[in-house]
Amino acid sequence: QCPGSPSAIRAHCTVQVIAEAPCADVRSELLARVEGQWSSWYDPKWNGTYSVLSKDGPNLEFSRTTPSRRYTDKMLFAFQDAGSGHCTLSGCSESQVPSMGDMNTNYCNLRVLYCSEEEDCRYVLHSFRATETDLDCS
C-alpha cells in the first residue's frame, strides 16, 4: 500500500522487511528517528527533513522534503507480527511531483528509517537486524 500522489507519473519504491524485533519496537524506532530529527537522529541522504503525517492507528505515515524544498515524498509503513519476536514491515515511498529515475531516493527514504547499527546506521531507541525480502522500485 502506498500513500498516494497527485502526480500520474512518479517514482516510487516498496519494500518488505523482516525485522528481528517485536513490531512495537520497530514502530517506536521509526517514529523516534523522525521525531528526533536534528537532536538525536538526522537523514544521512542529503539531510532532508522528515515529518510525521500520521501516527494514530496501526500505520505510520511520513513525508520527506529535500533541503532545497523542491521535492517532497510521502511514505507509509505497516507492521505485522511475524512470530518469534519478529515483525514484517511493509513500506512504500512515493514522489509527490512528476518524476522518473529518482536515483534511489524513494528507496533511501525508507531504508534509513529501519537500517541497523550493524550497517553503520544511527538508531535512537532500538537497534535490530532488518532483512529485505521484497523490493520494487521504479
N, C-alpha and C positions, 0 to 999 in steps of 0.2 A: 504494500500500500504506500502510495506517495502522497505528499501534502497537497499537490495540485499547483498549477501555474496558469497565469493568464496568457502565456505565450504558447502558440501552437508548435513552434519549432524551438526546442530547448534541449539542453544537455541534462542528463540525469544519471544517477547511479543507485543501484540497490545492492545490499549486502545481507547475507545471513551469516550469523556468527554463533559459535558455541563458546560461552564464557564459563570458565571454571570457577564460578561463584554463584551464590543464590541471586535470583532476579532482584531482590530488594537491594543488595549491594551494588549490582551492576547499574540499576536505575539511579541510585543515590550518587554513584560516582560520576555518571554522565551529567547529572544535574549540578553536582558540586563543581565540575570543571567549568561549566557555562556560567554558573552564578559566581564562581570565584575568579572570573577573568580579571586580570590586572593585579589582583592581590595574591592569589595562590596558584593561578594557572594562566597560561597565555596560549594563543593559537600559534603553533610553530610554523604554519604555512603563511608567510607574509603578514602575520599578526592582524588578521581580520577581526571583526567584532561579532561575537556570538551573542544572541539574545534568546531568552525564554519566551516562546509564544503561548505555550500551554503546558502545564504540569499537573493539571487536575485529571483524574481518571487514570486509566491503565497505561496510556501512551505519553510520550514526551514529544513536543514539537518545538523546534528551534529555528532561528534564522542566523545566517552569517552574511555580513556585509564586508566587502573589500575595503582596505584602508582608503582608497580613493572615493568610496561611497557610490561608485558607478554600478556595481553589481551586487545583487542580493540573491542568495539561495535559501530555500526552506528545507528543513529536514524533519522527518517523522520517524520515531523509534517505537517499536512494540516489543514486549517482553513475554516469554512463555517459559514456564518451568519445564526443564528437560530432565528432571530427576537427578538423584545422586549429588545434590548441591550444585547443579549446573543450570545455566539459563540459555535459552535460544533467543538471540537478539536479532530482530529484523529491522533494517534501516533503509531509508530512501532519502536522497538529497536531490533537489530539483531546482534548476535555474528559473528565475522569475522574469527574465528578459529573453528575447530571441538570442539563442546561442547554439553553437555546434563546436565540437572539438575544444572542450574546456581544459585541456591539458591535465586531466585527472583531478580537477578542483573539487567536483562533487564527491569523488571517492575520498579525497583527503578530508573534506568537511566531516565525513562520517568517522573515518579511521582514527583521527586524532582524539576523538571522544572516548574510544574504547581500547586503544593500544596500551600495551603493558610496560611496566618498568623494565622488563627483560629486553624490550625494544627501544630502550632509552627514552620512553615517553614519561612525562611528568604526570603523576597522579595526585589526587587531593585526599581521598578517604580510603579507597580500596584499590590495591593492585591485584590484577588477576590475569591469567593467561586467556587469550581470546584467539580462537581458530576460525578463520573464514571458511565456510562450507559452500557458499554460493556467492557469485559476483556477476553483476550485469551492468555495465556502464556504456553509455553512448553519448 
